[in-house]
Amino acid sequence: MLRCQKCGKMHKGFKIMCDCGGVLDYVEEFGGDFDSSLKREYLDVRRYLHFIPVKEEFLPHLRLPITPTVEREIKGIKVFFKLEYLMPSGSFKDRGTYVTISKLKENGINEVTLDSSGNAALSLALFTKSEGIKAHLFIPDHTSEGKKKLLKRLEAEVHEIKGSRMEVHKKAVSFEKGLYISHWYNPYFIEGTKVAAYEVYEQIGNVDYAMTPVGSGSLFLGLYKGFKELHILGNSKIPKMIAVQGKGYESLCEKSHEESKLAEGIAIPEPPRKEQMLKILEETAGTCISVGDEEISSALKELTSMGFLVEPTSATAYGAFKSLLEEGYFETGSKVLIPLTGSGLKNL
Amino acid sequence: MLRCQKCGKMHKGFKIMCDCGGVLDYVEEFGGDFDSSLKREYLDVRRYLHFIPVKEEFLPHLRLPITPTVEREIKGIKVFFKLEYLMPSGSFKDRGTYVTISKLKENGINEVTLDSSGNAALSLALFTKSEGIKAHLFIPDHTSEGKKKLLKRLEAEVHEIKGSRMEVHKKAVSFEKGLYISHWYNPYFIEGTKVAAYEVYEQIGNVDYAMTPVGSGSLFLGLYKGFKELHILGNSKIPKMIAVQGKGYESLCEKSHEESKLAEGIAIPEPPRKEQMLKILEETAGTCISVGDEEISSALKELTSMGFLVEPTSATAYGAFKSLLEEGYFETGSKVLIPLTGSGLKNL
């Protein structure tokens, strides 16, 4: 069942927003404990099927890997990079798309509309193509050439929109064909991204901090939800959640005067789930930090040196980690999770 | 221990060829059975550590995922695509590099030389960069721009050579710096690629056929070795091995007059392990088949439609599958493994 955050109304089926305009959460609880609920016969995303609201017969053909974690000790802090970019379309968005496609199939929906800065569109184009679902995709005209070429290869129906990310959003919302399924709202998307937390728990156990790039917040919200569910199941402690944003696009942090060009994937000034994220920052005693292009460039270079070929937006979290480290924010010996969200192979 | 295929001499340490010019095989046996030897606490390549000749303390920081398999029923045949392209550098070569780097570290070697059509160089550049090993890389000047850009981003020392793939090989062999570690010879590389067979066995169980693109044959040889080891351990049956080559570069099949441009990754007319591969074809009652650019293009398009963003060389195996299917080669209900070897994100 889906519950409206604003009016509390319950909904069934595929819906991304309440009639009152409130955003929806998926709220059904699953029983069992972590260990006995794992589907150990699977070494891919299906290992965690018990915890996500999908029926096995509606799963997409395409499967997601369990992404590896890589440990690096940096000035007394244990950093765990999670290689979320090793996904079929090259970004963590495939996690959300995977569950979304399952729910579309379950509900017999075969035509959809989405707006995206690039990665979510690419992910949806890939999965809809392979499942025979029609997709109308709205992207900014300044989306990277690499992503545009991939969309073309997928023979996707792409609408390139001039103007800001918010303009793209408006055009998609007012488009008349296809069910609008933006990941900014779509509660099932978060059911997919939360699986990363289950993997982390099985791979590493507890972590003290989790730092993610935040635009619309689908990874931030998913990780938090996963850690919270694990906590309710009696396992994981909930880490302090750290939201990382690009300068000039601080929906959660204090606004800066600079404007990041490199953090293109998270240039979203007004995410619909903003209040929900602010609550999580408060509840977990986390923080929000924004980074500029200089920090992003330097973080990207360091990540490359460590063997991570990622895109600039993915480097924001590591850039923020370096700043916080400098400030002495982390206790020595802390475990910090940094998901690396998007592949650098697409941005040549 | 390494044993020479030609003179039988045994060698220790890191060596890629016998003094007599023969190629070497890694021959040490590990005890135990499959089930109890799995390191189930790991959900990445380390799960199969018992079966590969590396010491945990020398493993690279960077870790490889267990790549997912995706099933598709095609005209009564069960095809299992294995997404080998979901690797840190975007190709299956990371498997061989992973073990190679471990052995280099174990043997205190910190300067190496390699020739490659692109993917192996990129893989080595990534891992040597993150481990602080110096690498001299020789590639053809017609290597795709995408791969060249990635090598540049990794600040690799690249020697672009005009001429055929064999010219590139000669230049690398005669280069005076760094230990020459070509994957054409390197026995440890095969110890890495064989892990794919262990994963397949755990994911699917037995398969009847395994079809791989074959240039130097590092994946073909690795898969066969893995399946054979599993068989000795009392588990897997050894599938019929099918070598797929690009037209004009048939080292194992009958030579054709056409010349494939798209199968650039396997354009190797004289692989050093040719005799070894011919023996495997005979022993497993497999076959060799070559494909031209038309079949490759059409296979690539179909793979894209199924959600696999791979490079043209990767599509050769599926192209060959389609031809064999047409001929009625496979028994109804057969299980056919097709590894998808290289990411399409690099070739935009």
Boltz contact constraints between the chains, C-beta under 6 A:
constraints:
  - contact:
      token1: [A, 43]
      token2: [B, 66]
      max_distance: 6.0
  - contact:
      token1: [A, 43]
      token2: [B, 203]
      max_distance: 6.0
  - contact:
      token1: [A, 44]
      token2: [B, 68]
      max_distance: 6.0
  - contact:
      token1: [A, 61]
      token2: [B, 70]
      max_distance: 6.0
  - contact:
      token1: [A, 62]
      token2: [B, 70]
      max_distance: 6.0
  - contact:
      token1: [A, 62]
      token2: [B, 307]
      max_distance: 6.0
  - contact:
      token1: [A, 63]
      token2: [B, 68]
      max_distance: 6.0
  - contact:
      token1: [A, 63]
      token2: [B, 70]
      max_distance: 6.0
  - contact:
      token1: [A, 65]
      token2: [B, 65]
      max_distance: 6.0
  - contact:
      token1: [A, 65]
      token2: [B, 68]
      max_distance: 6.0
  - contact:
      token1: [A, 65]
      token2: [B, 86]
      max_distance: 6.0
  - contact:
      token1: [A, 66]
      token2: [B, 43]
      max_distance: 6.0
  - contact:
      token1: [A, 68]
      token2: [B, 44]
      max_distance: 6.0
  - contact:
      token1: [A, 68]
      token2: [B, 63]
      max_distance: 6.0
  - contact:
      token1: [A, 68]
      token2: [B, 65]
      max_distance: 6.0
  - contact:
      token1: [A, 70]
      token2: [B, 61]
      max_distance: 6.0
  - contact:
      token1: [A, 70]
      token2: [B, 62]
      max_distance: 6.0
  - contact:
      token1: [A, 70]
      token2: [B, 63]
      max_distance: 6.0
  - contact:
      token1: [A, 86]
      token2: [B, 65]
      max_distance: 6.0
  - contact:
      token1: [A, 86]
      token2: [B, 86]
      max_distance: 6.0
  - contact:
      token1: [A, 90]
      token2: [B, 345]
      max_distance: 6.0
  - contact:
      token1: [A, 126]
      token2: [B, 307]
      max_distance: 6.0
  - contact:
      token1: [A, 130]
      token2: [B, 306]
      max_distance: 6.0
  - contact:
      token1: [A, 130]
      token2: [B, 307]
      max_distance: 6.0
  - contact:
      token1: [A, 146]
      token2: [B, 348]
      max_distance: 6.0
  - contact:
      token1: [A, 149]
      token2: [B, 348]
      max_distance: 6.0
  - contact:
      token1: [A, 203]
      token2: [B, 43]
      max_distance: 6.0
  - contact:
      token1: [A, 306]
      token2: [B, 130]
      max_distance: 6.0
  - contact:
      token1: [A, 307]
      token2: [B, 62]
      max_distance: 6.0
  - contact:
      token1: [A, 307]
      token2: [B, 126]
      max_distance: 6.0
  - contact:
      token1: [A, 307]
      token2: [B, 130]
      max_distance: 6.0
  - contact:
      token1: [A, 345]
      token2: [B, 90]
      max_distance: 6.0
  - contact:
      token1: [A, 345]
      token2: [B, 345]
      max_distance: 6.0
  - contact:
      token1: [A, 345]
      token2: [B, 346]
      max_distance: 6.0
  - contact:
      token1: [A, 346]
      token2: [B, 345]
      max_distance: 6.0
  - contact:
      token1: [A, 348]
      token2: [B, 146]
      max_distance: 6.0
  - contact:
      token1: [A, 348]
      token2: [B, 149]
      max_distance: 6.0
